[in-house]
Amino acid sequence: MPQLNPAPWLAILLFSWFIFLSVLPAKVMKHTFTNEPTALSAKMPKTEPWNWPWH
């Protein structure tokens, strides 16, 4: 049965994984986000206490 001969399929599998692992990480690392996060200020905002009756 020729389907069980691993010679051509193993080479195709290894070659495709080599291409996958060499091309894809470069494309992923080049990805930029459309909304870059902004740095928060170091000053903490002033909070007001709540004067609720707790009874």
Kinemage of the C-alpha trace (Angstrom):
@kinemage 1
@onewidth
@group {chain A} dominant
@subgroup {mainchain}
@vectorlist {calphas} color= white
{ca met a 1} P 0.000 0.000 0.000
{ca pro a 2} L 1.727 3.219 -1.101
{ca gln a 3} L -0.102 5.358 1.480
{ca leu a 4} L 1.911 3.755 4.257
{ca asn a 5} L 5.263 4.627 2.708
{ca pro a 6} L 6.546 7.431 5.008
{ca ala a 7} L 9.319 8.626 2.697
{ca pro a 8} L 7.494 11.358 0.724
{ca trp a 9} L 5.012 12.298 3.461
{ca leu a 10} L 7.607 12.669 6.174
{ca ala a 11} L 9.658 15.002 3.992
{ca ile a 12} L 6.553 17.051 3.132
{ca leu a 13} L 5.580 17.239 6.806
{ca leu a 14} L 9.022 18.334 7.934
{ca phe a 15} L 9.400 20.850 5.103
{ca ser a 16} L 5.984 22.398 5.751
{ca trp a 17} L 6.718 22.689 9.506
{ca phe a 18} L 10.073 24.301 8.694
{ca ile a 19} L 8.333 26.875 6.494
{ca phe a 20} L 5.621 27.388 9.119
{ca leu a 21} L 8.105 27.926 11.949
{ca ser a 22} L 10.399 30.201 9.954
{ca val a 23} L 7.798 32.494 8.334
{ca leu a 24} L 5.046 32.798 10.929
{ca pro a 25} L 7.056 34.109 13.933
{ca ala a 26} L 8.456 36.944 11.816
{ca lys a 27} L 4.947 37.934 10.739
{ca val a 28} L 3.629 37.763 14.293
{ca met a 29} L 6.480 39.849 15.706
{ca lys a 30} L 5.903 42.567 13.063
{ca his a 31} L 2.280 42.935 14.163
{ca thr a 32} L 1.444 46.329 15.639
{ca phe a 33} L -1.623 47.203 17.604
{ca thr a 34} L -3.822 49.996 16.307
{ca asn a 35} L -4.328 51.425 19.791
{ca glu a 36} L -1.037 51.606 21.633
{ca pro a 37} L -1.462 51.731 25.412
{ca thr a 38} L -0.713 55.096 26.973
{ca ala a 39} L 1.368 55.475 30.093
{ca leu a 40} L -0.608 56.343 33.183
{ca ser a 41} L 0.410 59.288 35.282
{ca ala a 42} L 2.159 58.515 38.552
{ca lys a 43} L -0.123 60.870 40.492
{ca met a 44} L -3.009 59.059 42.140
{ca pro a 45} L -6.451 60.587 41.614
{ca lys a 46} L -8.086 62.093 44.698
{ca thr a 47} L -11.018 60.021 45.855
{ca glu a 48} L -13.947 61.310 47.855
{ca pro a 49} L -15.348 59.236 50.745
{ca trp a 50} L -18.950 58.129 50.586
{ca asn a 51} L -21.103 59.458 53.436
{ca trp a 52} L -23.735 56.793 53.426
{ca pro a 53} L -25.652 55.914 56.567
{ca trp a 54} L -24.717 52.317 57.328
{ca his a 55} L -27.710 51.551 59.544
